[in-house]
Amino acid sequence: MSAGDAEAMASGADRSEGMIMGAASKSAPGPNLSAQVLNTYVGKEITAICPHGFHDKTVNHCAHFVSHVMSLAVGVTCKSLSNKAVATIPGGCVKVHELFAKCAKVGLFADAPGEPVLVFVLGRNLVKLPTKSMTNVPKKHVGIHLDGTIWHYSNGKDKVVTATPEDFKKHYPGQVNEMYFGTFPSIAAPVSSK
């Protein structure tokens, strides 16, 4: 057993053959996802991103932000939770664990492919790669990783920020965190901020 396999077992991840779950699934970040597109969101509050008025500052908006960027109207959306929804515009998923389950492929972040991916951080032993599921706990976060930078919604700062993977892994101090990747669902289509 390699050191990586031992570490994966200790973290609750399955690193056996086929560890990257969903490998036969089709993923699609779209050729238009770039740092230029993602940087159009940096510094913006959710009020400038969500057209449906789902702007509650007591709610975690990391999945919400990612879903608007990538046009991911899956699971529970901001549109379904708002009384100000715009009929002609899709909503964005607001649940981190629902986004993870919809990813085409998932695995440990250290094994991420060399393409843009969703990146998730939460406590170790809270993800089951074979079923593409995670425990629905408050301390979980998601962003978009591209070329060594992660764009995510900082709820503490109430705006979109960037981080290195090293800093992103420290998002929840006081617990042992693990990072996972998810390739984009085939329906993903990046959209620049206005």
C-alpha positions, 0 to 999 in steps of 0.5 A, spaced: 500 500 500 502 506 498 503 512 502 497 516 498 493 509 499 494 509 506 492 517 507 486 516 502 484 510 507 485 515 513 481 520 510 475 515 508 476 516 500 477 510 496 483 510 492 482 503 489 482 502 481 476 507 479 477 512 485 475 517 480 468 516 480 464 517 474 470 516 469 465 514 463 461 520 464 461 526 460 464 532 463 464 539 460 467 546 462 466 549 455 471 552 452 469 559 454 471 558 461 477 562 463 480 567 468 478 573 464 470 570 465 471 568 472 475 575 474 468 579 471 465 576 478 471 578 483 469 583 488 462 582 486 456 581 492 451 576 490 446 582 489 450 583 483 450 576 481 443 573 482 437 576 478 432 572 482 433 577 489 435 571 493 440 575 497 439 573 504 446 575 508 445 569 513 445 564 507 451 561 504 452 563 497 458 559 495 454 554 491 449 559 488 455 563 485 458 557 482 452 555 479 450 562 476 457 562 473 456 555 470 449 556 469 447 550 473 440 550 475 440 543 478 437 541 485 434 547 489 435 553 486 435 560 488 429 561 483 425 556 487 426 560 493 425 567 491 418 571 490 422 575 485 424 570 480 425 572 473 421 567 469 425 567 463 432 566 467 434 559 470 436 559 477 442 557 480 443 551 485 444 553 492 446 546 495 454 544 495 452 537 496 447 537 490 452 540 486 457 535 488 452 529 486 451 532 479 459 532 477 460 528 471 467 525 475 469 526 482 475 524 486 481 527 491 483 534 489 490 531 488 488 527 483 484 532 479 485 533 471 488 538 468 482 542 466 477 547 470 474 543 475 469 545 481 473 544 488 470 542 494 473 543 501 470 540 508 472 535 513 475 529 512 471 522 512 464 526 510 465 524 502 463 517 499 466 517 492 463 511 490 456 514 490 458 521 489 455 523 495 457 528 501 454 529 508 450 535 508 454 539 514 454 546 515 462 547 514 463 545 506 465 550 501 465 550 493 469 554 488 472 553 481 479 551 480 483 554 474 490 554 473 492 554 480 487 559 482 480 558 486 474 563 485 469 562 490 464 566 494 466 569 501 460 569 505 465 572 511 467 578 506 460 577 502 463 578 495 467 573 490 474 572 492 480 568 489 485 563 493 490 558 492 489 551 493 493 551 500 489 557 502 482 554 500 484 548 504 484 552 510 477 555 509 475 551 516 480 552 521 479 547 527 478 541 523 481 536 518 479 538 511 480 534 505 479 537 498 475 534 492 474 535 485 468 535 481 468 535 473 462 540 470 456 536 469 455 536 461 450 542 462 455 547 464 456 553 460 460 559 463 457 566 463 461 572 464 458 577 469 455 583 467 
